[in-house]
């Protein structure tokens, strides 16, 4: 299905390229586990009067039978993206672990 980007108009050209490069690579990894899924990327840039800006990155992976979310906030865009990708990977592992435990009937304790 693909990647859907929201609020990219707040970013400059270099930041847009960085976002697209990192999310396309992450989506290729996520698509191995969830074939018919789409990744919705929402990035908000908080600008203050100073020289730095804070970035809020939200990922939402939607499939036919699942909905996974991950979010992070950081002062650097690349660091926020990498943290969000790592959080989404942990959410995927957690989901698979929980499903495997339900199917095998193992006790959670």
C-alpha positions in Angstrom: 0.0 0.0 0.0 2.8 2.4 0.9 3.8 5.3 3.1 1.5 8.3 3.7 3.1 11.5 5.0 1.3 14.2 6.9 2.6 17.7 7.7 5.7 17.6 5.5 5.1 21.2 4.4 6.5 22.4 7.7 9.9 20.9 6.9 12.5 22.1 4.5 13.8 20.1 1.5 16.7 18.5 3.2 14.6 17.4 6.1 11.9 16.0 3.7 14.5 13.9 1.9 15.9 12.6 5.2 12.4 11.7 6.4 11.5 9.9 3.1 14.8 8.0 3.0 14.6 6.7 6.6 10.9 5.9 6.5 11.0 4.0 3.2 13.8 1.8 4.5 11.8 1.2 7.7 8.6 0.4 5.8 10.4 -2.2 3.8 11.3 -4.0 7.0 7.8 -3.6 8.5 6.3 -4.9 5.3 8.1 -8.2 5.7 5.9 -9.0 8.7 2.7 -7.3 7.5 2.1 -7.7 3.8 -0.9 -5.5 3.2 -0.2 -2.6 5.4 0.3 1.1 5.2 2.5 3.3 7.3 1.2 6.8 8.2 3.9 9.2 9.2 3.0 12.4 11.0 5.8 14.9 11.7 5.2 18.1 13.6 7.9 20.8 13.9 7.7 23.0 17.0 9.7 26.2 16.4 10.6 28.6 19.1 12.2 32.0 19.0 15.6 30.3 19.3 17.7 28.6 16.7 16.6 25.0 17.5 13.3 23.3 16.7 11.7 20.3 18.4 10.3 17.5 16.2 7.5 15.2 17.1 7.3 12.0 15.0 4.3 9.6 15.0 4.1 6.4 13.1 0.9 4.4 12.6 1.0 1.0 10.9 -2.4 0.0 9.7 -3.2 -3.4 8.3 -6.3 -5.5 7.7 -6.3 -6.8 11.2 -4.0 -4.6 13.2 -3.2 -1.1 14.3 0.2 -0.3 15.8 1.5 3.1 16.9 4.8 4.6 17.9 5.9 8.1 18.7 8.9 10.1 19.9 9.9 13.7 20.4 13.5 15.0 20.1 15.5 18.1 19.2 17.1 16.4 16.2 15.0 15.0 13.4 17.1 12.0 12.5 17.3 11.0 16.2 13.6 11.3 16.6 13.0 9.2 13.4 15.4 6.5 14.6 13.8 6.3 18.0 10.3 6.0 16.5 11.5 3.3 14.1 13.0 1.4 17.1 9.7 1.8 19.1 7.7 0.5 16.2 10.0 -2.6 16.0 9.4 -3.2 19.7 5.7 -2.9 19.2 5.8 -5.5 16.4 7.9 -7.9 18.5 5.5 -7.4 21.4 2.5 -8.2 19.2 4.1 -11.3 17.8 5.2 -12.5 21.2 1.7 -12.0 22.6 0.0 -13.8 19.6 2.5 -16.8 19.9 1.8 -17.1 23.6 -2.0 -17.2 23.0 -1.7 -19.8 20.3 0.6 -22.1 22.3 -1.3 -21.8 25.5 1.7 -20.8 27.6 1.0 -19.1 30.9 2.1 -15.4 31.1 3.8 -16.0 34.5 
